[in-house]
Amino acid sequence: MLDISSWTTQSMMRLKLVSTMWYGEQKLTTECIENVIMMMPFSAVVMWSFEEMIGNRWKKILWQSGKIAFIFSVSIEMLQLLLRLGTFQRSDIFYNTVGGVLGGLMYCAVVKARKRL
């Protein structure tokens, strides 16, 4: 005899597994927040190091910080994939890029505050 509740539970678990495989985990975890926080000081320091080359326009700073964070993040993920250390996750690339842009925004705020003093 077929137990409908058991069959339904198993089907839902399979559906959730397929959904997770195709669309990724759709939860905001501490790992996501850690990725954002990790890239903020990195991109702010990079912007500070190359401030003569980048200039002081906020749009250019945000674009450059996002671009640098994206390239750095893709490099990390590709090394994880090639060296088989960790897992390749597109969400890491996204959250690291967001953290890089926020780091550029933080840099802009510090530069403007420093000019006012």
Secondary structure as GFF3:
##gff-version 3
##sequence-region A 1 117
A	DSSP	alpha_helix	4	23	.	.	.	ID=ss1
A	DSSP	alpha_helix	30	49	.	.	.	ID=ss2
A	DSSP	alpha_helix	51	54	.	.	.	ID=ss3
A	DSSP	alpha_helix	58	83	.	.	.	ID=ss4
A	DSSP	alpha_helix	90	116	.	.	.	ID=ss5
###
